[in-house]
Amino acid sequence: MKTTTRSESLFSEARGLFPGGVNSPARAFRSVGGTPLFFQSGHGPYLIDADGNEYIDFVLSWGPLLRGHAHPEVVEALRTQASRGTSFGAPSEREIELARIIMRLMPGIESLRFVNSGTEATMSAIRVARAYTKRDKILKFQGNYHGHGDFFLVQAGSGVATLGLPDSPGVPAPVTADTLVVPYNDVGAVREVIQRYGNELAAVILEPVCGNMGVVPAEEGFLRAVRDLTRENGTVLIFDEVMTGFRVASGGAREVFGIEPDLVTLGKVIGGGLPVGAYGGAREIMELVAPEGPVYQAGTLSGNPLAMAAGIATLGTLLDTRTWDALESGIRDLVDGLRLAAHETGIPVRIQRVGTMWTVFFTDQPVKDWEGARRADTDRFAAWFHGMLQEGIYMPPSQFEAAFYSSVHSEVETEKTLAAARNVFRRL
Ligand SMILES: *Cc1c(COP(=O)(O)O)cnc(C)c1O
């Protein structure tokens, strides 16, 4: 058994300081039980906890760390920028640099605004979509998470689901009254909403590959139909690519499916481990944002030079197509190996993967929506999670979260992970 006494004592101290001892609920291990680990450092694909134990990290800060921990080029970019100042509250050239990289990878984005988190990006995108259409209602999908903005906290996937909160108290009913929710991958349900509320429907927002109920890809016909229906209806289609952007392909979901939304929201990878978000898309819509237009949205630290520097050093590597090819073949080998290991032990799992996002679902059925995800055996997942942790493998602490992969994970980590998985599957 690994010794984790220091994490345990830090956690008990933290419980006196923070609600539940954490500063974001998914970190608290509530759905798998046990005490969350405190980490003191990370290097490459590895994390070191407060007791000095080493883990191969497949959480990667929930997605942002495409180049692993403390990548020398990211650290150097941060050091250089820090010595020149950490915030100007005024424009700086780095914003242009990062925006250009994003727009080269996602050519559909004509105009962009940087914010400080994915939550801010989605809230702002909805605001501008409502202003553009002069309509109020929005449609989201069960199990899709778009940050913690009040009007999104309806059937919102992992964090909320894991805690068993149907909706969050503190959100007044009128705030969610304009939020419609239907099952993911259900074209018929979208069609019905549009028939019934079409002339009130400002936006449809979705994760084009859902990562927040575990990885559940949209079916191609579904996205195509939603695109056609929203276009005919004059409704703004928003792809929430905060997680999928630069994770499912170097150009995000648009590249995977060949479908162009009107607006895109970004976060996670574009900050390379620092706090950033962005929203952007058609110029005609983005022109409404202040100061060009009347839709107010602002941020003291938006476009922060440190965050831009980390984003440039992280995202810039994807401009070289070999980076993505290496990522894709590395994660494919890992997932193929895990499937084989599970198969050999007779444990029923479905490993769902798109690009560098993946989930080991403990079920024998493909998962295509929230109902399907909920059929997974969460007790078995918890046993697998703790088994892997003991073997030095850090997986997301919930059945309903995506795992990730980075450019610094190699065959060495794949071999270690497969050896661990064979042991753990055998004991389940
Ligand atoms: C993480 C996430 C968000 C929220 O981003 P934060 O930076 O945590 O506010 C929004 N949408 C999706 C799809 C996400 O995965």
PDBQT file of the ligand as one rigid body, heavy atoms in Angstrom, charges set to zero:
ROOT
HETATM    1  C1  LIG A 501     -14.389  22.457 -18.467  1.00  0.00    +0.000 C 
HETATM    2  C2  LIG A 501     -15.538  22.823 -19.320  1.00  0.00    +0.000 A 
HETATM    3  C3  LIG A 501     -16.208  24.050 -19.187  1.00  0.00    +0.000 A 
HETATM    4  C4  LIG A 501     -15.909  25.005 -18.068  1.00  0.00    +0.000 C 
HETATM    5  O1  LIG A 501     -14.627  25.526 -18.119  1.00  0.00    +0.000 OA
HETATM    6  P1  LIG A 501     -13.981  26.164 -16.780  1.00  0.00    +0.000 P 
HETATM    7  O2  LIG A 501     -12.676  26.699 -17.252  1.00  0.00    +0.000 OA
HETATM    8  O3  LIG A 501     -13.883  25.035 -15.803  1.00  0.00    +0.000 OA
HETATM    9  O4  LIG A 501     -14.912  27.224 -16.326  1.00  0.00    +0.000 OA
HETATM   10  C5  LIG A 501     -17.193  24.366 -20.101  1.00  0.00    +0.000 A 
HETATM   11  N1  LIG A 501     -17.523  23.521 -21.079  1.00  0.00    +0.000 NA
HETATM   12  C6  LIG A 501     -16.921  22.332 -21.238  1.00  0.00    +0.000 A 
HETATM   13  C7  LIG A 501     -17.311  21.454 -22.368  1.00  0.00    +0.000 C 
HETATM   14  C8  LIG A 501     -15.919  21.929 -20.351  1.00  0.00    +0.000 A 
HETATM   15  O5  LIG A 501     -15.352  20.728 -20.493  1.00  0.00    +0.000 OA
ENDROOT
TORSDOF 0
